[in-house]
């Protein structure tokens, strides 16, 4: 490891790792473990305008490295996590669990123009943390997608919602444009997946891909 935040493997089957190469791609300038004694998977990474790095993923470690957390306690089968490093990658600005009492898995993340992190994934939790302006405030059934935005300081949820139908729905990809648009992709098995202005309004088979756009919150 090179200038690590966590030099030693945390234990269990897997730790998340984060690494940075120089501009030529020929030299490792930073690398670190990030994890506790369970399973820790880093599934999404983003960099904001100041060069600060964000890492998001999934963990079942009750001792995952936490700092200045919105949710300091592990709650479920698996929880998501979101971590932000400082500009020099020498310390965590914050690190938090994200999840309810079920299985919560983060699959991707991005950072918008004001440098707020957006995190997406799937959940089975009936008590996943939501905001009052959620697009969908009740889980649809099976696995539901979730879309969550943290505030600039990482001290609170700015927006969080379920999104899905009565079967399994997987929120898998996110892209943020320069005009505040939020684009999401994934897979659904739900015949009642929420659609609007759709090119294809009905489920075509046992599972379909979906593409959706929501306005900046």
For each residue, the residues with C-beta under 8 A, 3 or more apart:
1: 4 7 31 32 33
2: 28 29 30 31
3: 29 30 31 32 89 90
4: 1 7 30 31 32 33
5: 32 33 34 65 85 89 90 91 92
6: 10 15 32 33 34 35 65
7: 1 4 32 33
8: 33
9: 15 33 35
10: 6 15 33 34 35 36 37 40 61 63
11: 15 35 36 37 38
12: 15 35 36 37 38 39 40 61
13: 38 39
14: 35 39 40 41
15: 6 9 10 11 12 33 34 35 40
16: 33 34 35 40 41 42 55 57 59
17: 31 32 33 34 42
18: 30 31 32 34 42 45 53 55 85
19: 28 30 31 32
20: 28 29 30 31 53 89
21: 24 25 26 27 28 29
22: 25 26 27 29
23:
24: 21 27
25: 21 22
26: 21 22
27: 21 22 24
28: 2 19 20 21 31
29: 2 3 20 21 22
30: 2 3 4 18 19 20 89
31: 1 2 3 4 17 18 19 20 28
32: 1 3 4 5 6 7 17 18 19 89
33: 1 4 5 6 7 8 9 10 15 16 17
34: 5 6 10 15 16 17 18 40 42 55 65 83
35: 6 9 10 11 12 14 15 16 38 40 59 61 64 65
36: 10 11 12 40 59 61 62 63 64 65
37: 10 11 12 61 62 63
38: 11 12 13 35 59 60 61 62 64
39: 12 13 14 58 59 60 61 78
40: 10 12 14 15 16 34 35 36 57 58 59 61 64 81
41: 14 16 57 58 59
42: 16 17 18 34 45 55 56 57
43: 56 57 58 105 106 107 108 121
44: 54 55 56 57 106 107 108 109 110 119
45: 18 42 53 54 55 56 109
46: 53 54 109 110 111 117
47: 51 52 53 54 111
48: 51 52 54 111 115
49: 113 115
50: 87 115
51: 47 48 87
52: 47 48 84 85 86 87 93 115
53: 18 20 45 46 47 84 85 89
54: 44 45 46 47 48 82 83 84 85 109 111 117
55: 16 18 34 42 44 45 82 83 85
56: 42 43 44 45 80 81 82 83 106 108 109 117 119
57: 16 40 41 42 43 44 80 81 106
58: 39 40 41 43 78 79 80 81 104 105 106 121
59: 16 35 36 38 39 40 41 64 74 78 79 80 81 97
60: 38 39 74 77 78 79
61: 10 12 35 36 37 38 39 40 64 74
62: 36 37 38 74
63: 10 36 37
64: 35 36 38 40 59 61 74 81 95 97
65: 5 6 34 35 36 83 92 95
66: 69 72 95 96 97
67: 92 93 94 95
68: 93 94 95 96 154 155
69: 66 72 94 95 96 97
70: 96 98 129 150 154 155 156 157
71: 75 79 96 97 98 99 129
72: 66 69 96 97
73: 97
74: 59 60 61 62 64 79 97
75: 71 79 97 99 100 101 125
76: 79 99 100 101 102 103 104 125
77: 60 102 103 124
78: 39 58 59 60 99 103 104 105
79: 58 59 60 71 74 75 76 97 98 99 104
80: 56 57 58 59 97 98 99 104 105 106 119 121
81: 40 56 57 58 59 64 95 96 97 98 106
82: 54 55 56 94 95 96 98 106 109 117 119 150 154
83: 34 54 55 56 65 92 94 95 96
84: 52 53 54 92 93 94 95 117 154
85: 5 18 52 53 54 55 89 90 91 92 93
86: 52 89 90 91 92 93
87: 50 51 52
88:
89: 3 5 20 30 32 53 85 86
90: 3 5 85 86
91: 5 85 86
92: 5 65 67 83 84 85 86 95
93: 52 67 68 84 85 86 154
94: 67 68 69 82 83 84 154 155
95: 64 65 66 67 68 69 81 82 83 84 92
96: 66 68 69 70 71 72 81 82 83 154
97: 59 64 66 69 71 72 73 74 75 79 80 81
98: 70 71 79 80 81 82 104 106 119 129 148
99: 71 75 76 78 79 80 102 104 123 125 128 129
100: 75 76 104 123 125 126 127 128 129
101: 75 76 125 126 127
102: 76 77 99 123 124 125 126 127 128
103: 76 77 78 122 123 124 125
104: 58 76 78 79 80 98 99 100 121 122 123 124 125 128 146
105: 43 58 78 80 121 122 123
106: 43 44 56 57 58 80 81 82 98 109 119 120 121
107: 43 44 120 121 122 170 171 172 173
108: 43 44 56 119 120 121 171 172 173 174
109: 44 45 46 54 56 82 106 117 118 119 120 174
110: 44 46 117 118 174 175 176
111: 46 47 48 54 115 116 117 118 176
112: 115 116 118 149 176 180 182 216
113: 49 176 178 180
114: 152
115: 48 49 50 52 111 112 152
116: 111 112 149 150 151 152 158
117: 46 54 56 82 84 109 110 111 149 150 154
118: 109 110 111 112 147 148 149 174 176 182
119: 44 56 80 82 98 106 108 109 147 148 149 150
120: 106 107 108 109 145 146 147 148 171 172 173 174 184
121: 43 58 80 104 105 106 107 108 145 146 171
122: 103 104 105 107 143 144 145 146 168 169 170 171
123: 99 100 102 103 104 105 128 139 143 144 145 146 162
124: 77 102 103 104 139 142 143 144
125: 75 76 99 100 101 102 103 104 128 139
126: 100 101 102 139
127: 100 101 102
128: 99 100 102 104 123 125 139 146 160 162
129: 70 71 98 99 100 148 157 160
130: 134 137 157 160 161 162
131: 134 157 158 159 160 161
132:
133: 159 217
134: 130 131 137 159 160 161 162
135: 147 161 162 163 214
136: 140 144 161 162 163 164 194
137: 130 134 161 162
138: 162
139: 123 124 125 126 128 144 162 164
140: 136 144 162 164 165 166 169 190 192
141: 144 164 165 166 167 190
142: 124 164 166 167 168 169 189 190
143: 122 123 124 164 168 169 170
144: 122 123 124 136 139 140 141 162 163 164 169
145: 120 121 122 123 162 163 164 169 170 171 184 186
146: 104 120 121 122 123 128 160 161 162 163 171
147: 118 119 120 135 159 160 161 163 171 182 184 214
148: 98 118 119 120 129 157 159 160 161
149: 112 116 117 118 119 157 158 159 160 217
150: 70 82 116 117 119 154 156 157 158
151: 116 154 155 156 157 158
152: 114 115 116
153: 156
154: 68 70 82 84 93 94 96 117 150 151
155: 68 70 94 151
156: 70 150 151 153
157: 70 129 130 131 148 149 150 151 160
158: 116 131 149 150 151 217
159: 131 133 134 147 148 149 217
160: 128 129 130 131 134 146 147 148 149 157
161: 130 131 134 135 136 137 146 147 148
162: 123 128 130 134 135 136 137 138 139 140 144 145 146
163: 135 136 144 145 146 147 169 171 184 194 212
164: 136 139 140 141 142 143 144 145 168 169 188 190 193 194
165: 140 141 169 188 190 191 192 193 194
166: 140 141 142 190 191 192
167: 141 142 188 189 190 191
168: 122 142 143 164 188 189 190
169: 122 140 142 143 144 145 163 164 165 186 187 188 189 190 193
170: 107 122 143 145 186 187 188
171: 107 108 120 121 122 145 146 147 163 174 184 186
172: 107 108 120 185 186 187
173: 107 108 120 184 185 186
174: 108 109 110 118 120 171 182 183 184 185
175: 110 182 183
176: 110 111 112 113 118 180 181 182 183
177: 180 181 183
178: 113
179: 216
180: 112 113 176 177 215 216
181: 176 177 213 214 215 216
182: 112 118 147 174 175 176 213 214 215 216
183: 174 175 176 177 211 212 213
184: 120 145 147 163 171 173 174 211 212 213 214
185: 172 173 174 209 210 211 212
186: 145 169 170 171 172 173 209 210
187: 169 170 172 207 208 209 210
188: 164 165 167 168 169 170 193 203 207 208 209 210
189: 142 167 168 169 203 206 207
190: 140 141 142 164 165 166 167 168 169 193 203
191: 165 166 167 202 203
192: 140 165 166
193: 164 165 169 188 190 203 208 210
194: 136 163 164 165
195: 198 201
196:
197:
198: 195 201
199:
200: 204 208
201: 195 198
202: 191
203: 188 189 190 191 193 208
204: 200 208
205: 208
206: 189
207: 187 188 189
208: 187 188 193 200 203 204 205
209: 185 186 187 188
210: 185 186 187 188 193
211: 183 184 185
212: 163 183 184 185
213: 181 182 183 184
214: 135 147 181 182 184 217
215: 180 181 182
216: 112 179 180 181 182
217: 133 149 158 159 214
